[in-house]
Amino acid sequence: ITELRKMVRAVAHLPGTWRLLYYDAPTRGEQIRLLFALGGVPLQDVRLWPFPNGLDPYRKAALGADSPLLGTDKCPCVTAPDGTHCVETSNIMHFVGHQIGMAPQTEEADERAVNLCLIAQELLDEVFYPLLMPMLVRRLTRTELLGLLRPLSGLLGDRSAKVEPAVAALRARLPALERALEASGGTFFSGEALTFESVALFNALRDILAYECVGDELASYPRLAAFMAALEARARPYFEERTATHQCGYPDVVSYLAATNTPFPWSRVAKQRD
């Protein structure tokens, strides 16, 4: 680990390009990568590794006032072609959306989009992240050692006390999102225009709905189901490339993280990095 820390070096921003600093993981910063992909805008995608030390060369302790993290010492962080830095995920989505033509055209619509983007971040905080560890435990206890660890799943973190509140939080959000789509009068949350808040919500819901503990929650929400299907079709090339290039062939978050982080070294998949 000490040697890995010594090897970590900052990747300089290339003037005239967009740069994203985020960990090499399909988690919170993934919505930003997807926004650029759907917008057809090239991105200098700096995938930080190892966690959390991959961010060290960009922190204030290393760069002082020149740190792109703007005093937060956290990522994601985006640097625009002109060198402007932006931090905090919802702020980044809003900033990038306006810069690359994926934002609503009126102040009122933009305010709605900001609020919806914040809901996407709340879905990550209240549902995606609370369920991530239980679902990793469930996957590992069912696949490792011929499933002999499965009876210990609850003791290791896959407990209903953790799962049920998160699923309830998801269900509480869906009616308002269905109404917002209805009010938009189109396929997306800004009508027929694909803008940053739709990308944020799609990314959050896609990963949450892929969890084994989450059922067909969109069965009663036809507009949300159609929204997800429409964006899934648009984003398919990105997800296929991500699976092949960055996720060792594993298509979903849980299977990829379980394979690359299992505590059992004989089945751990080692990702090749430059």
N, C-alpha and C positions, 0 to 999 in steps of 0.2 A: 504493500500500500504506500509506503514511504517513497519507493521508486516511482510509482505512478504519479504521485503528487509532484515530484521533481520534473516529470516529463510533460506536465500540463503547461501549455503555452497559449497566450492570447492570440486569437486570429484577428488581424487588423481589418478594419472596415475598408472596403474598396469604394472610393468615391464614385458617385454616379449609380450605385447599386443599393438595394435593400439588404440589410443584414438582420437576421434573427439570432438571438442568443437564447437557447433553451436546452434543457437536458435531452439526452438521446433516449427519449421515452414518449410513447403516444398518450400523454396525459394532458394537463391544462394547456400547454402551449401548442397542442396539435391543431386547435381551431385556427390559430394564426397561420400555420403552414397551409391549412386547407383553404383559407381565405385567399392567399396568394395563388394557390393552384387553380382555384375556380375563377379567379380574376385573370389568369393567364399572364401573371407578372413574375419575372425571374426573381429568385430569392437566394441570397447567400445564407444558406441554412447551416448555422454553426451548431452542431449537436454536441453539447457539453458532456464530458465523461472523464472520470468517474463521478458518481453522485456522492456527496455534494461538492467535492473539491474541484470539479471541472469549472466551476464559476470563479474560483479564487483569483485567476489572473485579471479578472475584470472588476473585482471589488475595490472599494475605496482604499483598503490597506495596500493594494498593489499599484493603483493608478492615481490615487489622490483625487484632486478636483477633476481629472480627466476621465474618471470612471463613467461609463455609459449608463450605469445603474442608478444614477441620480440620487445617491444617498440611501437607496433602499437595500442595496446589497442582495437583491433578489432578482430572479428572472421569472417570466420572459422579459426580454428587452429588445426593442426594435430600433435600428438606426436607419433613417431615411437617406435617400441619395444625396441630399445636401448636408448630411452629418447631424441632423436633428435626432435626438434620442427620445424614446418614449417608453415608459414602464407602466406596469399594472395591466392585466389582461384586457379588461373592458375598455380602458383608455386606448390601448393599442389597437383593438378591433375598430374602434370609432375613428381613430387617427388614420389608420391604413385604409379603412373603407372610404374615407373622404378623399384620400390621395390617389386611389386607384380606380375611382369611379364606381364604388360599390356602397354608396350611401344614399339615403333618401334625399329628395330635392328641396323639401320645405323644412322650415324650422320646427313646425309642429310634428311632422312625420319623423324628423330626426330625434326629437325628444322621446317619442314612442319607441323608436329603435334602440336608443340608449337604455331605456327601462327594460326592454326585452332582453338586451344583451346582459344586463345585470342579473336577470332571472336565470339566464344560462349559467352564469358563474355560481349562482346560488344552488342550481341543480347539481353542479359539480361538488360543491361544498357539503350539501345536505344529503346527496344520494350517491353520486359516483364514488367519491373517496371513502365514505363510511362503508360501502359495500365491497370495495376493492380487496381489502385484506381477507374478509370472510370468503369471498369467491376464490381467491388464491389458495386459501387453506382447503376449501372444498375440492378444488382441482387437484392439489397435491396429494391429499389423503386418499383420493380415489384412484390416482394413477401410479403413485409410488408404492414399492414393496407389495405389488399385486393387490393393492387395496386393503392391506392389513391395518393401515392406520385410520381407516374410515370411522371406526367407533370412537376415535379420539378427536374427530373433527370439531365437536362442540368445545372441548377443552382447549383446543388450539386457536379458537377465534371465530368459528362458523356457528354463531349462536343466534337464536331467534331474537334475543334482546337487542342485537345489533342490526339484524336484517329487517325486521318488521317496521321499526320507526323510519328507516330510510325509504322503504317501499311506500309507506304511507305518505311521506313527504312528496314523492313523485306523483302519487295519485291526487294529492291536493293541488298540484300545479296544473294538471292537464286540462281541467275545464276552462280556466282562464286563457290558456294558450289556444284552445279550440275556438273560443269566442274572438280572440285577436285575429285569427286567420279568417274567420267569417267576416269580421269588420274590414279586413284588408281588401276583400273582394277579388282576391287572386290566389295564385298557387302558393305564394310566399307571404311573409309578414309585411312586406311593402308592396302588395299587389303582385304584379307579374315581374317586378324588378327584383333580382337577387341582390340583397344587400347584407351588410356585415352581421346584423342581428340574426338573420335567418341562418347564416353559416354557423354562428355560435350555438344557437339552439339545436340545429341539426346535429352538430358534432357531439354535444352533451347527451342528447336523447339517444343517438345511435349507440354510443358506448354503454349507456345505462340499460337500454332495451336488450342488449346482447348478453347481459348477466343471466345466468341460469335461474336465479331466484326471482326474476321479473317475468311475469307471464305476458299474455297478449294484451297489454294495457291499452293499446290504441284501438281495440275492437269497437269501442263505443264512441270513438272520435274520428269520423271519416275524413275530416279535413286535415287533421294531423297525420293520419295514415297516408293520405295522398301527398302531402308535403314531404314526408320522409321518403316516399317512393320516388318522387320527382328528383329530389336532391341526391338520392342514392345512385340514380342513373347517371346524373351529371358527374358525380364524384368517383364513379367506378374506376376510371383510369388511374386516378391518384391513389386509391386504396390498393389497387393491384400492384402498382409500382412500390408503394410503401411496404406491402407484404413481402415482396421479392427482395427489395434492396435493404430495408431497415429492420425487418421483423423475422428474419431467418425462415421465411415461409409460413409463419403463423399469422392467420388473418385477423384475429381479435386480440384485444388488450390482455385478457386473462391468460390465454394459452401462451402468448409470447412472453409475458413477464414470469409466468410459472416455469417455462422451459429454461429461461436464462437466469433465474434467481433461485431455483430449487436448492435446498440445503444438501441434497444428495449429489455429490460430485460426479458419480458414475452416469447420471442422466442429465446433467446440466449441459445446455447448449452454449458453446462459446461463440459469441458474435465476433466476426472479423472486422477490425477497425483499422483505418489508415494510420 
